Amino acid sequence: MEQEHLLSPGESGLDALDLERVSRRLRQRAPLANGHDPKPFVRPPAQSDHGLRGDHELNPDIDFYDPSMELRAASVLVPLVERSEGLNILLTQRAGHLSCHAGQISFPGGRLEMRDNGPLACALRETEEEIGLPRSQVRPLGQLETYITRTGFEITPFVGALQPPLELKPDPGEVEEIFEIPLSFVLNEQNCRTESREFRGKQRHFYVYPYGERYIWGATAGMLKNLCELLLPAR
C-alpha cells in the first residue's frame, strides 16, 4: 500500500517537535503519575461516553464490555527515538504464532505483575523482555490516557525517550519484528482514518494508520490518536 497525498513535516511545522517540546506538552496536558498506583477505573456504560479512551469510543451502540469481566491491568511503552531527521516512534509486530493478536502491530508492554513496582515499572520490564532494551536507556517523558480494550485490558501507556545507538534483540516467542515510523506521520491528522468490520452483527469502527505496507489499527492506533491529540496545539 503506497502513501499518497501526505503532508510533509515541513508543510505543517511538525518537524519543530523535539523531545523537550514533547515532554513539556505531555506534562502540561497529561502529567506523569508516580507510576506506583493505577488510576481508578469505572467501567464505561455501553450507551454513554464515560470519557475514557478505549474500543468503545467509536462504537457507542455496541456493548463491548461484559459487566462480569474483571479488567486486567497492563502497561505499554510508547518509545520515541531521536534520529537526525526527527523523532520516530518504535513499534513491534507480534509473533504470528501467538494465541492473542497474532501478527498485529503493537507497543512493547504487557500485564502488570506482582513483582512490578507499579505500571511504569511494568512497561519498562516488558519492554526489556520483549525487545532487549535496558530500562536504564529509557527516559520517561509522560503518559497517555488509560485505554480500555474490548478483551478486558486496562492499559496505561507511558511515553519514553530513547537515544541511539540502540542494540535491540526481539524475543522470538513474542516479537517478529521491530521497526520505526516518523512521529510527524502520526501527527499529520490526514494519515488517520476510521474503518469498520462486522462485530456481533453490527459494524465495529476503529482507527487505522496505514503506513506503507504496515496496517496499524485497534488499540495501538487508538493510543497513537491520543498521542496526537496531546501533542498538537489545543483547539
C-alpha positions in Angstrom: 0.0 0.0 0.0 1.6 3.3 -1.1 1.3 6.5 0.8 -0.5 9.3 -1.1 -1.3 12.9 -0.6 0.5 13.1 2.7 1.8 16.4 4.1 5.5 16.6 4.7 6.7 17.6 8.2 7.8 21.0 6.9 4.3 21.8 5.5 2.7 21.5 8.9 5.6 22.6 11.1 5.7 19.2 12.9 9.4 19.0 12.4 9.7 21.5 15.2 8.8 19.0 17.8 11.8 17.7 19.7 12.0 15.6 22.9 11.9 18.6 25.2 8.8 20.0 23.5 7.1 16.6 23.6 7.9 16.3 27.3 6.6 19.8 28.0 3.3 19.2 26.2 2.7 15.8 27.8 3.4 17.1 31.3 1.1 20.2 30.7 -1.8 18.2 29.4 -1.3 14.7 30.9 1.1 14.9 33.9 3.2 11.8 34.6 1.9 9.9 37.6 4.3 8.4 40.2 4.0 5.1 38.5 3.0 3.2 41.7 -0.8 3.2 41.6 -3.0 2.7 38.5 -5.8 5.2 38.0 -9.1 4.2 39.4 -11.4 2.8 36.7 -15.2 2.9 36.4 -16.4 0.6 33.6 -18.0 2.8 30.8 -21.7 2.1 30.2 -22.4 0.7 26.8 -24.7 3.5 25.8 -22.7 6.5 27.1 -19.3 8.2 26.7 -17.6 7.9 30.0 -14.6 10.0 29.0 -12.2 7.1 29.0 -10.2 6.1 25.9 -10.9 2.7 24.5 -12.5 0.5 21.9 -15.9 1.9 22.9 -15.2 5.4 21.7 -16.2 4.9 18.1 -18.9 2.4 18.9 -21.4 3.8 21.4 -24.1 1.4 20.1 -22.1 -1.8 20.8 -21.9 -3.4 24.2 -18.2 -4.1 24.3 -17.8 -4.7 28.0 -19.1 -7.7 29.8 -20.1 -6.4 33.3 -18.8 -9.6 34.9 -15.4 -9.4 33.3 -12.6 -8.4 35.5 -10.2 -5.9 33.9 -6.6 -6.9 33.7 -4.1 -4.1 34.4 -1.4 -3.7 31.7 1.2 -1.1 30.6 2.9 -0.3 27.4 5.9 1.9 26.4 5.4 4.4 23.5 9.1 4.8 22.6 10.3 8.0 20.9 13.7 7.6 19.1 15.7 10.7 18.4 17.0 10.5 14.8 18.9 13.0 12.8 15.8 13.5 10.6 13.4 13.9 13.5 11.6 11.8 16.1 10.5 8.3 15.3 8.0 6.0 17.1 9.3 2.5 17.8 6.7 -0.3 17.3 6.7 -4.1 17.2 5.0 -6.7 15.1 3.7 -9.5 17.3 4.8 -13.1 16.5 2.5 -14.9 14.2 2.1 -18.0 16.4 0.7 -16.1 19.4 -2.9 -17.0 20.5 -3.9 -13.4 21.1 -3.5 -10.6 18.5 -1.0 -12.6 16.4 0.9 -10.6 13.8 -0.6 -7.3 14.9 1.4 -4.1 15.4 1.8 -3.0 19.0 3.8 -1.2 21.5 6.1 -3.2 23.8 4.4 -4.0 27.0 2.2 -6.5 28.9 0.3 -7.4 32.0 1.1 -5.9 35.4 2.7 -8.5 37.7 3.1 -8.6 41.5 6.8 -8.1 41.1 6.3 -4.8 39.3 6.6 -1.6 41.4 3.6 -0.1 39.5 2.6 0.5 35.9 5.7 2.3 34.8 7.9 -0.5 36.1 5.7 -3.0 34.3 6.1 -1.1 30.9 9.9 -1.0 31.3 10.2 -4.6 32.4 8.1 -5.9 29.5 10.0 -3.7 27.0 13.3 -5.1 28.2 11.9 -8.7 27.9 10.3 -8.2 24.5 12.9 -6.2 22.6 16.1 -6.3 24.8 16.1 -2.6 25.6 17.6 -2.0 29.1 15.3 0.1 31.2 18.2 2.4 32.0 18.1 3.6 28.4 14.5 4.9 28.7 13.8 8.4 29.9 10.1 8.7 30.8 8.5 11.8 29.3 4.9 11.5 30.3 1.9 9.2 29.9 -1.2 9.0 27.8 -4.8 8.4 29.0 -5.8 4.9 30.2 -7.1 2.8 27.3 -9.7 0.1 27.8 -9.8 -2.8 25.3 -12.8 -5.0 24.4 -10.8 -8.0 25.5 -10.7 -6.7 29.1 -7.3 -4.9 29.4 -6.9 -1.6 31.2 -3.7 -0.2 29.6 -1.6 2.6 30.9 0.7 3.9 28.1 3.9 5.7 29.0 5.9 7.8 26.6 9.7 7.4 26.8 12.7 8.8 25.0 15.4 6.5 23.5 18.8 7.8 22.5 20.6 5.8 19.7 22.6 3.7 19.2 20.1 1.0 20.1 21.1 -2.6 20.3 17.7 -4.4 20.3 17.1 -8.1 20.3 13.5 -9.2 19.8 12.2 -12.2 21.8 11.2 -14.6 19.1 8.5 -16.0 21.3 6.7 -12.7 21.3 8.1 -10.3 18.7 8.5 -10.9 15.0 9.9 -7.5 14.0 10.9 -4.1 15.4 10.5 -1.1 13.3 10.1 2.7 13.4 7.7 5.3 11.8 8.1 9.1 11.9 6.3 10.9 14.7 5.4 13.5 12.1 3.4 10.9 10.1 1.2 10.3 13.2 0.8 14.0 14.0 -0.5 14.6 10.5 -4.2 14.1 11.1 -4.8 13.3 7.4 -3.0 10.0 8.0 -5.5 8.7 10.5 -8.8 7.2 9.2 -11.6 5.1 10.5 -12.6 1.7 9.1 -15.1 -0.9 10.2 -15.7 -4.6 10.4 -18.7 -6.7 11.4 -18.8 -7.5 15.1 -21.7 -9.3 16.8 -23.9 -8.5 13.9 -23.0 -4.8 13.9 -20.3 -2.7 12.2 -17.4 -2.1 14.6 -15.5 1.1 13.9 -11.8 1.6 14.7 -8.8 3.9 14.0 -6.3 3.0 11.4 -2.8 4.4 10.5 -1.8 2.8 7.1 1.9 3.3 6.7 3.3 1.7 3.5 2.6 -2.0 3.9 2.0 -1.6 7.6 -1.5 -1.7 8.9 -1.7 -0.1 12.4 -5.1 -0.4 13.9 -7.1 -1.2 17.0 -5.8 -0.3 20.5 -2.4 0.7 19.1 -4.0 3.2 16.6 -6.2 4.5 19.4 -3.3 5.3 21.6 -1.5 6.9 18.7 -4.6 9.0 18.2 -4.4 10.1 21.8 -0.7 10.9 21.5 -1.5 13.1 18.5 -4.3 14.9 20.4 -2.0 15.6 23.4 1.0 16.9 21.3 -0.9 19.0 18.8 -2.0 22.5 19.9 -5.3 22.5 21.7 -8.2 23.7 19.5 
